[in-house]
Amino acid sequence: MTTDLLNIEPPESRRPRGNAVVAWIVIAVVVAVELTLAAAAARAAEAEGGDDVIGALMLRIQCRYAVAAAAMTGSAPMLYEQLGQFNVGPLGLRQRFITVAAELAGPAEAERLVGELDGMIAEERVRTADTDTPFTPTDSQLAVQEALRTLYRGPDGGRPEAGAAAVHLDALNADAKTLLRDELGWFGALALAPAGQVDEATRDAVLAPAWRTLVIVIVAVGFAGLAGVAGFVGLIIVLVLAFLGRLRDGLTVAGTHHAVYVETFALWLILFLLFQVAAGLFALQPPVQFSVIVVAFLASLVALAWPGFRGVPWSQVRADIGWTTGRGVLIETAAGLGSYAMALPIVAVGVMLSYLLILLGTTGLTSGEGPPFDPAGGPAHPVVGVLDGSLVSLLPILVLGAIAAPIVEETMFRGVLYAHFRAATNRWARPASILAGAAGTGFVFAIVHPQGWMAVPALMSLAVAFALAREWRSSLIAPMVMHGVSNALVLTMISMLAGA
C-alpha cells in the first residue's frame, strides 16, 4: 500500500511547467563561457610558442599516407598537389611540410618553400613588432629553418636547378641532423633519408611507419565502406517500414512538464563546466587526469535530481528520458549496433560538409587572409594529442570516450534535452517535431564539443542519427551503444595511426 501511494503521479494539470525561456538563456550564457574559455586557452598556448600537437599529429597521418601511397602508385605529383592545403598553421607545421615536399616534389620545391617561409617569418616579425603579441620564433625553430635552408639550398646558398635530385646531406653537421630529428620527429628522419642517398635499410626504416599508416587507412576505409553499404540498405528498409506504418513507435512524448527538462539540462551544463574547471586545476599526468575527468563526467548526472525537486516522479523521469531497458538489454544493444551501421550514410554527409569547411578555412590561410602562423583550426578533439599508439595512453581515453561520455551525453542530450524538444513541438506534424528535436539537440551537442566550428556538420550528423535511434527505440541503450562504438573505433584508429 505504501509503495502504491509513493508511485501515485500528480495529474498532468498539476505538474510543474518550468521556465524554458530562462533555461535557454542560461544555456546560451554557459555555452558562450565555454567557447570563450576554449579560445583563451588556445591563445595562451599560442602565446607560449608551443607546437600545435594536434595539428602535428593530423599532418603526420596525412603525410605518411601520401608518402606511402606515392611509393605504391607512382602518383607523387597528384598527391603533393592534394597535400598543398595542409601547408598552413604554425611555423613548426610548415617546416614539417617542407620535408614532405622534398620527398614528393623534389629538393627544388623544398628550397622554394624554405625561401617562401623565410619571407613569411620576416613579414610577420615586421607586422607584429609594435603589437602586444609580437611574433618571435623560438631559437630551435630558427635553427631548424637554418638547417632546412642548408639541406635544400646547400652551404653556398645557391639555388638548386629545377628537378635537381640531390639533397645536401653532407652540408649538415651531426648537431644539425640531431636537431631535425628531435624537433621534427618523423619528418626530420624523412628529410635525412632521401631516396638514392642513404642505404636501403635506413630508408626502409623511415618509410615503415608510412606503410603501416597506409594499411590502417585502407582497412578502415574498407570496413567503413562495407558497414556503410549494409547500413544504407538497412536505412532504406527502415524508412519504407516507417512510411508503411509498420515500424514500432517507441518514443513516449513527455507532457506539459517538459520545460523542467530544459532546466535540468541548463543545470547540468553549469555543473559540467564547474567540474571541468575544477579538474583542470590539478596538474595531473594524462592517465590520472582522465580518471578524474571520468569521475567529473559521471558526477554531473546529479543534475537528474532536479525534476524530482520540481515535483516530477522519478518513474516518470526515467520513462521520459529513456532510462529504461526497452525490449531487453540484448535486443536494444543489437538495435544500437544496427543503428550505428545505418547512421554511417548520414554521418558521411556531415563529414563531407565539414571537409568543405576545412577547405574553405585552409584556403583563407593559404591565400594570405589572417595571420599566417595561426593554427589551422581543423576539427580534432584535444585528447587526440595524448594518443601515442600505446595501450597506456589509449585505455583511459577509451573509458572516457567510449563508456563515460556515451552514458552522460546520451542521457543529457538524447534523453533530457530531446524530451524537451519533442514535447515542446508535439503539436507539429510528427516528422517536423522529430526533425526539430534531432537538429536542435544536434546543434547544441556540436557547439559544446571542443573540435571547433568546422566539425559542427560532422558532429551534428552523428547527433541526428543518435536522436533517430532514440525516437525508434525510446530506450537510451541503442544511442549509448552507437555513441560508444563510434568513439571507440575513431579513438582506436587514431591511436594506431599515431603509433604507426
URPEBEL-V300705 format. One record per pair of residues at least 24 apart in sequence whose C-alpha atoms are under 7 Angstrom apart, sorted by the first residue. I is the first residue (numbers start at 0). J is the second residue. Records with the same first field share a line. If there is no record, write none. Layout:
# URPEBEL-V300705
I = J ; J
This chain:
# URPEBEL-V300705
8 = 312
11 = 255
14 = 256 ; 310 ; 311
15 = 256 ; 309 ; 310
16 = 255 ; 256 ; 257 ; 258 ; 259
17 = 256 ; 258 ; 259
18 = 258
19 = 258 ; 261 ; 262
22 = 261 ; 262 ; 265
25 = 265
26 = 265
29 = 268 ; 269
30 = 447
50 = 91
51 = 89
52 = 384
53 = 381 ; 383 ; 384
55 = 92
56 = 497
60 = 496
62 = 99
63 = 209 ; 212
64 = 209 ; 212 ; 213
66 = 209
67 = 209 ; 210 ; 213
68 = 213
75 = 103
76 = 103 ; 104
79 = 103 ; 104
84 = 361
87 = 361 ; 364 ; 365 ; 375
88 = 371 ; 372 ; 373 ; 374 ; 375
89 = 372 ; 373 ; 374
90 = 372
91 = 140
95 = 183 ; 186
98 = 186 ; 189 ; 190
102 = 193
105 = 162 ; 163 ; 164
106 = 151 ; 163 ; 164 ; 165 ; 166
107 = 159 ; 160 ; 161 ; 162 ; 163
109 = 151
110 = 148 ; 151 ; 152
113 = 148
143 = 178 ; 179
146 = 175
208 = 499
211 = 499
212 = 496 ; 499
226 = 340
227 = 340 ; 341 ; 343 ; 344
229 = 340
230 = 340 ; 341 ; 342 ; 343
231 = 341 ; 344
233 = 341
234 = 341
248 = 471
249 = 470 ; 471 ; 472 ; 473
250 = 470 ; 471 ; 472 ; 473
251 = 319
252 = 319 ; 418 ; 421 ; 422
253 = 319 ; 418 ; 422
254 = 422
257 = 418 ; 419 ; 422 ; 423
258 = 419
259 = 306
260 = 306 ; 415 ; 416 ; 419
261 = 416 ; 419
263 = 302 ; 303 ; 305 ; 306
264 = 411 ; 415 ; 416
266 = 302
267 = 299 ; 302
270 = 299
271 = 299
286 = 392 ; 395
289 = 395 ; 396 ; 399
290 = 395
293 = 399 ; 403
296 = 403 ; 407
297 = 403 ; 407
300 = 407
319 = 418
320 = 410 ; 414 ; 415 ; 418
321 = 414 ; 473 ; 474 ; 475
322 = 474 ; 475
323 = 474
324 = 474
325 = 472 ; 473 ; 474
331 = 476 ; 477
332 = 476 ; 477 ; 480
334 = 477
335 = 477 ; 478 ; 480 ; 481
336 = 480 ; 481
338 = 468 ; 481
339 = 481
342 = 464
345 = 460
346 = 457 ; 460 ; 461
349 = 456 ; 457 ; 460
350 = 456 ; 457
352 = 456
353 = 453 ; 454 ; 456 ; 457
356 = 453
357 = 453
376 = 451
377 = 453
378 = 450 ; 451 ; 453 ; 454
379 = 450
380 = 449 ; 450
386 = 494 ; 497
387 = 494 ; 497 ; 498
388 = 494 ; 495 ; 497 ; 498
393 = 494
397 = 487
400 = 486 ; 487
401 = 483 ; 484 ; 486 ; 487
402 = 483
405 = 479 ; 482 ; 483
406 = 479
409 = 475 ; 478 ; 479
412 = 440 ; 444
413 = 466 ; 469
414 = 475
416 = 440
437 = 463 ; 466
438 = 463
